[in-house]
Amino acid sequence: MNDRDRVAGLERPLTIVHLLNDVEDLGNGINNSTVELACAQRALGHDVVVVSRGGGQVRLLESFGVRHVVLVQDRTVGSVVSARRRWAFLVRQLRPDVVHVHNLTGAVLAGAGLRRPYALVATLHLEEKRGVAAMALADRVIAFHDSARLRSLVPGRGDRRLDVIRQGILGGARSAADDDSAPAVHHPAVVTVCGMYEHKGIFDLLEAFEAVLAAVPAAHLYYVGGGPDRTELERRVAATSYADHVHVVGFHPRPAPWLRAADVFVLASRREVAALVLAEARSFGLAPVATTAGGIPTLVEHGRSGLLCEPGDVAALARNVVSVLTDEELAKRLSSAAAEGLEDLTIHRFAVDVVGVYGEALVERQGAVVTASR
């Protein structure tokens, strides 16, 4: 039995603390994936605590046996001093084996000091965020895809310290709250569920949809999500000649009804870490049309479980949407393949892999402590 199997095999439950900004239910992928992971780790038998400012998902966490503790991490001098004192108190009280950080402030807060009594693991959720190198304070860094550029973001850690894990979300705590409603849509319905940010390719999709309409005049496009670029999107939609075929419907905390209503699901991201909505789309038999940004190819195989194109390639994006809408044989084949292999996209499998990383970090840390004491 290797180190990962020994510790992840539940020789003893671990005390795991997840540290992030908040657990609001506003479509934030970091929040949602962390909540799902915490609940899945509790189901594995571990003692799990989420430390954050709080938010709408506290009740969900507690219903799955995950404790929530409040810690405000504002980036002001007074708040930082207060947070450091509060964190020191929580460490003494909770006595964690592992602290898993999901934000930059948390990485600094939990990573400061050479005598911390826990293994520190960080997840690289946002590659483009300023200060992301702070994640290198962790003993291990989890990423969702591999690249030389990504590895350069955690200097001094090397290949051995960067764990690339395929993210999973299916069968999680949040899915239990999905309803079976069906929004009223016009068919064929082209649906995207994402934050309304330029880097999500929302403007590329709007441009591509003009070519889609030329081939499929009855098509309608639905944007599901909220974010800072929604106003600009609505302005651009209004300026098109096909505004009556485009619907900006706003944020919905659960995407399932919109995925059930879709004839084709699209994610046009220019930058992406791991878009879990793609796994959810596949669970509904939807073969996503997406880009090759970031970790998307780990969730969708081009030509088999969906169709991919380069980020920003509007013409290719439009062609792929048209292909799914007009080629019945292709759509059927892609849909069938999209619904296969979903067991590898479950939150249970992901949680087991993450606990395995904890085990390796603990073994390495114990070795370092023994070496330092000689």
Order of alpha helices (4+ residues) and beta strands (2+ residues): alpha-beta-alpha-beta-alpha-beta-alpha-beta-alpha-beta-beta-alpha-alpha-beta-beta-alpha-beta-alpha-beta-alpha-beta-alpha-beta-beta-alpha-alpha-alpha
